[in-house]
Amino acid sequence: MSSAEGVMAEANGMTDLKQGQPHSARIYDYFLGGKDNYAADRLAADKIEQAIPNVRLVARENREFMRRAVGYLGEQGIRQFVDIGTGIPTEPNLHQVAQETACDARVVYVDNDPLVLAHARALLIGTPEGRTRYIEADVTEPAKILGAPQLRETIDFAEPVALSLIALCHFVPGEQMYEIIDTLLEPLAPGSFLVMTHLTADLDPEAVQGTVRAYEASGIRMEARTYDGVARFFSGLQLIEPGIVPIGRWYPDGTAPDSTAVVPLPVTDFGAAPKPPAAGYAAVGRKQ
């Protein structure tokens, strides 16, 4: 029995897992080397990998950005996090990074894949001082997210909150995503943050356009936004240096740590670590 099948068997009363339909969370799990995915997810992932051969490193680059950004926010005193598009748990999870800086940090995860829900119930357990909760909802339902009891019982809206959307917004094409972000930011206190990575064709058009086609051929809608398109999400926010940059170049204040502090990429048979393609932007913005 596979890991995904085992979770399915243990999730009593769970809704349809839609095993025959690819899901972005399970594709991402596959790229990170996880086992909680199905044949349809792997088939879609293989087509995406044809467009971007180093896509597994792009996925890892997103995870490393999350660690840097959440660590930075913890140093700024942020103790509340809402992570939408959580994905299947892959250590370190956001709450582990946040609670490493402050053991009393509170995290609410949001995702719409029932398989993620099954894992969340079993695995997203934080420190005794902190708290982690899970909401089963889609990012396109911001009112449902904001009104969820799990959120209201965990997050104090009078205090700053970090809203995290890692590798998610490009799965909602068009103007709707801007309206969603505005809705989610509106009730957050001044001093709150928006954390985001987003696919773009600005930096490697051929590879990213091929990626979009591969996702859409699998039934997953996607839009690779331009720099200006990503910047719109941060309208009215104070961008934290270095601003909107390729994911691998985002470090607080634009300064990368000493090379000995950077987690090395795996070495190939040719003796050199492959470089992830510049496929997305990363940014952190502060609400005034």
C-alpha positions as CSV (number, residue, x, y, z in Angstrom):
1,M,0.0,0.0,0.0
2,S,1.4,3.4,-1.0
3,S,1.6,6.3,1.5
4,A,-1.3,8.0,-0.2
5,E,-3.4,4.9,-0.1
6,G,-2.6,4.4,3.6
7,V,-3.7,7.9,4.5
8,M,-6.9,7.4,2.4
9,A,-7.7,4.2,4.3
10,E,-7.2,5.8,7.7
11,A,-9.3,8.9,6.8
12,N,-12.7,7.7,8.0
13,G,-15.6,9.5,6.4
14,M,-13.3,11.4,3.9
15,T,-14.8,12.8,0.7
16,D,-13.7,11.7,-2.7
17,L,-9.9,12.0,-3.1
18,K,-10.3,12.4,-6.9
19,Q,-7.4,10.1,-7.6
20,G,-7.8,10.2,-11.3
21,Q,-7.6,14.0,-11.4
22,P,-4.2,15.8,-11.0
23,H,-4.0,18.2,-8.1
24,S,-1.4,20.9,-7.7
25,A,-0.6,20.0,-4.1
26,R,0.1,16.4,-5.0
27,I,2.2,17.3,-8.1
28,Y,4.2,19.6,-5.8
29,D,4.6,16.7,-3.3
30,Y,6.0,14.6,-6.2
31,F,8.5,17.2,-7.2
32,L,9.7,17.4,-3.6
33,G,10.3,13.6,-3.5
34,G,7.1,12.8,-1.6
35,K,5.0,9.6,-1.9
36,D,1.5,11.1,-1.4
37,N,0.5,11.3,-5.0
38,Y,-1.3,9.3,-7.6
39,A,-0.7,8.1,-11.1
40,A,-2.6,11.1,-12.6
41,D,-0.4,13.5,-10.6
42,R,2.8,11.7,-11.7
43,L,1.8,11.7,-15.3
44,A,1.1,15.5,-15.2
45,A,4.3,16.1,-13.3
46,D,6.3,14.2,-15.9
47,K,4.9,16.5,-18.7
48,I,5.8,19.6,-16.6
49,E,9.3,18.2,-16.1
50,Q,9.8,18.0,-19.8
51,A,9.2,21.8,-20.0
52,I,11.4,22.6,-17.0
53,P,13.9,19.7,-16.4
54,N,15.0,21.3,-13.1
55,V,11.5,21.8,-11.8
56,R,12.3,19.7,-8.7
57,L,14.9,22.3,-7.8
58,V,12.3,25.1,-8.4
59,A,10.0,23.3,-5.9
60,R,12.9,23.1,-3.4
61,E,13.7,26.8,-4.0
62,N,10.1,27.7,-3.0
63,R,10.6,25.8,0.2
64,E,13.9,27.5,1.0
65,F,12.3,30.9,0.4
66,M,9.5,30.0,2.8
67,R,12.1,29.2,5.5
68,R,14.0,32.5,4.9
69,A,10.8,34.6,4.8
70,V,9.2,33.0,7.9
71,G,12.5,33.2,9.8
72,Y,12.7,36.9,8.9
73,L,9.2,37.6,10.0
74,G,9.7,35.8,13.3
75,E,12.7,38.1,13.9
76,Q,10.3,41.0,13.3
77,G,8.1,39.8,16.1
78,I,5.4,38.2,13.9
79,R,3.7,35.4,15.9
80,Q,0.6,34.7,13.7
81,F,0.7,33.1,10.3
82,V,-2.0,32.1,7.8
83,D,-0.7,29.8,5.1
84,I,-3.1,29.3,2.2
85,G,-2.3,26.5,-0.3
86,T,-0.4,24.6,2.4
87,G,0.2,21.4,0.4
88,I,1.0,18.0,1.7
89,P,3.2,18.4,4.8
90,T,7.0,18.4,4.0
91,E,9.4,19.1,6.8
92,P,10.1,21.7,7.8
93,N,6.6,22.9,7.7
94,L,5.8,26.6,8.1
95,H,4.7,26.1,11.8
96,Q,8.0,24.4,12.6
97,V,10.0,27.3,11.2
98,A,7.8,29.8,13.0
99,Q,7.9,28.0,16.3
100,E,11.6,27.5,16.1
101,T,11.9,31.3,16.4
102,A,9.0,31.7,18.8
103,C,7.6,28.7,20.5
104,D,4.2,30.5,21.0
105,A,3.7,31.2,17.3
106,R,0.2,30.4,16.0
107,V,-0.4,29.0,12.5
108,V,-3.5,28.3,10.5
109,Y,-3.2,26.2,7.4
110,V,-5.7,26.3,4.5
111,D,-6.0,23.8,1.6
112,N,-8.7,22.3,-0.6
113,D,-7.2,18.8,-1.2
114,P,-8.8,16.1,1.1
115,L,-5.4,14.3,1.1
116,V,-3.8,17.3,2.6
117,L,-6.6,17.4,5.2
118,A,-5.9,13.9,6.2
119,H,-2.2,14.7,6.8
120,A,-3.0,17.9,8.5
121,R,-5.0,16.2,11.2
122,A,-2.3,13.7,11.9
123,L,0.9,15.7,11.4
124,L,0.5,19.4,11.9
125,I,1.1,19.4,15.6
126,G,3.1,22.3,17.0
127,T,4.7,23.2,20.3
128,P,2.7,23.1,23.5
129,E,3.0,26.9,23.7
130,G,1.9,27.5,20.2
131,R,-1.0,26.4,18.1
132,T,-1.7,25.0,14.6
133,R,-5.1,24.6,13.0
134,Y,-6.4,23.6,9.6
135,I,-9.2,24.9,7.4
136,E,-10.4,22.9,4.4
137,A,-11.2,25.6,1.9
138,D,-10.2,26.9,-1.5
139,V,-8.3,30.2,-1.9
140,T,-11.2,31.3,-4.1
141,E,-13.4,31.3,-1.0
142,P,-11.8,34.1,1.0
143,A,-15.0,34.9,3.0
144,K,-15.2,31.2,4.1
145,I,-11.5,31.3,5.2
146,L,-12.0,34.5,7.1
147,G,-15.1,33.3,8.8
148,A,-13.9,29.9,9.7
149,P,-14.0,29.1,13.5
150,Q,-10.5,27.6,13.3
151,L,-9.2,31.0,12.1
152,R,-11.1,33.1,14.6
153,E,-10.2,30.9,17.5
154,T,-6.5,31.0,16.6
155,I,-5.7,34.4,15.1
156,D,-6.1,37.7,16.9
157,F,-6.9,40.2,14.2
158,A,-5.9,43.1,16.4
159,E,-2.3,41.9,16.1
160,P,-0.2,41.6,12.9
161,V,-0.5,38.5,10.8
162,A,1.7,37.0,8.1
163,L,-0.4,35.9,5.1
164,S,1.5,33.3,3.1
165,L,0.7,32.2,-0.4
166,I,3.6,30.2,-1.7
167,A,3.4,29.0,-5.4
168,L,-0.4,29.4,-5.3
169,C,-1.7,32.6,-6.9
170,H,-0.7,31.6,-10.5
171,F,-3.4,28.8,-10.2
172,V,-6.1,31.5,-10.2
173,P,-6.0,33.3,-13.5
174,G,-7.4,36.8,-14.2
175,E,-8.6,39.6,-12.0
176,Q,-10.2,37.4,-9.4
177,M,-6.9,36.7,-7.6
178,Y,-6.3,40.4,-7.0
179,E,-9.8,40.7,-5.4
180,I,-9.1,37.7,-3.2
181,I,-5.8,39.1,-1.9
182,D,-7.5,42.5,-1.2
183,T,-10.3,40.6,0.7
184,L,-7.8,38.6,2.8
185,L,-5.6,41.6,3.6
186,E,-8.5,44.0,4.5
187,P,-9.1,42.7,8.1
188,L,-5.5,42.3,9.0
189,A,-3.9,44.8,11.4
190,P,-1.3,47.3,10.3
191,G,2.1,45.7,10.5
192,S,0.8,42.5,8.9
193,F,2.7,41.0,6.0
194,L,2.0,39.4,2.6
195,V,4.4,36.6,1.6
196,M,4.3,35.3,-2.0
197,T,6.0,33.4,-4.7
198,H,4.5,33.5,-8.2
199,L,5.3,31.9,-11.6
200,T,6.5,34.3,-14.3
201,A,7.5,33.9,-17.9
202,D,9.6,37.1,-17.7
203,L,12.8,35.3,-16.9
204,D,12.6,32.0,-18.9
205,P,9.7,32.4,-21.4
206,E,10.0,29.2,-23.3
207,A,10.3,26.9,-20.2
208,V,7.6,28.6,-18.3
209,Q,5.1,28.8,-21.2
210,G,5.7,25.1,-21.6
211,T,4.9,24.6,-18.0
212,V,1.7,26.5,-18.3
213,R,0.7,24.4,-21.3
214,A,1.5,21.1,-19.4
215,Y,-0.6,22.1,-16.4
216,E,-3.5,23.3,-18.5
217,A,-3.4,20.0,-20.5
218,S,-3.9,18.2,-17.2
219,G,-6.9,20.3,-16.4
220,I,-5.2,22.8,-14.0
221,R,-5.6,26.4,-15.0
222,M,-2.6,28.7,-14.6
223,E,-1.4,32.2,-15.4
224,A,2.3,33.1,-15.3
225,R,2.1,36.8,-14.4
226,T,4.6,39.5,-15.4
227,Y,6.6,41.6,-12.9
228,D,3.9,44.3,-13.1
229,G,1.2,41.7,-12.5
230,V,2.9,40.4,-9.4
231,A,3.6,43.9,-8.2
232,R,-0.2,44.6,-8.3
233,F,-0.6,42.2,-5.4
234,F,1.6,44.4,-3.3
235,S,-0.1,47.7,-4.2
236,G,-0.2,49.9,-1.1
237,L,2.2,47.6,0.8
238,Q,5.8,48.4,1.8
239,L,8.0,46.0,-0.1
240,I,10.7,44.5,2.1
241,E,14.2,44.6,0.5
242,P,15.2,43.3,-2.0
243,G,11.6,43.8,-3.4
244,I,10.2,41.5,-6.1
245,V,13.1,39.3,-7.3
246,P,13.7,35.8,-8.6
247,I,12.9,33.4,-5.8
248,G,16.5,32.2,-5.3
249,R,17.6,35.8,-4.8
250,W,15.2,36.8,-2.1
251,Y,17.1,37.4,1.2
252,P,16.1,40.0,3.8
253,D,17.6,43.3,2.9
254,G,18.9,41.8,-0.3
255,T,22.0,40.3,1.5
256,A,22.6,36.5,1.1
257,P,24.3,34.9,4.1
258,D,27.8,33.5,4.1
259,S,28.0,30.6,1.6
260,T,28.6,28.2,4.5
261,A,25.2,29.0,5.9
262,V,23.3,28.2,2.7
263,V,21.9,24.7,2.2
264,P,23.8,23.3,-0.8
265,L,22.0,22.0,-3.8
266,P,22.6,18.3,-4.6
267,V,25.6,17.5,-6.8
268,T,25.0,15.8,-10.1
269,D,27.0,13.1,-11.7
270,F,28.9,15.8,-13.5
271,G,30.2,17.2,-10.3
272,A,28.3,20.5,-10.2
273,A,25.1,21.5,-8.5
274,P,22.4,22.2,-11.1
275,K,21.0,25.7,-11.0
276,P,17.2,26.1,-10.8
277,P,15.7,28.0,-13.7
278,A,14.5,31.5,-13.0
279,A,10.8,30.6,-13.1
280,G,9.2,32.7,-10.5
281,Y,9.3,35.9,-8.4
282,A,9.3,36.1,-4.6
283,A,8.3,39.1,-2.4
284,V,7.3,40.1,1.1
285,G,5.3,43.2,1.7
286,R,4.2,45.0,4.9
287,K,0.8,46.5,5.4
288,Q,1.0,50.1,6.6
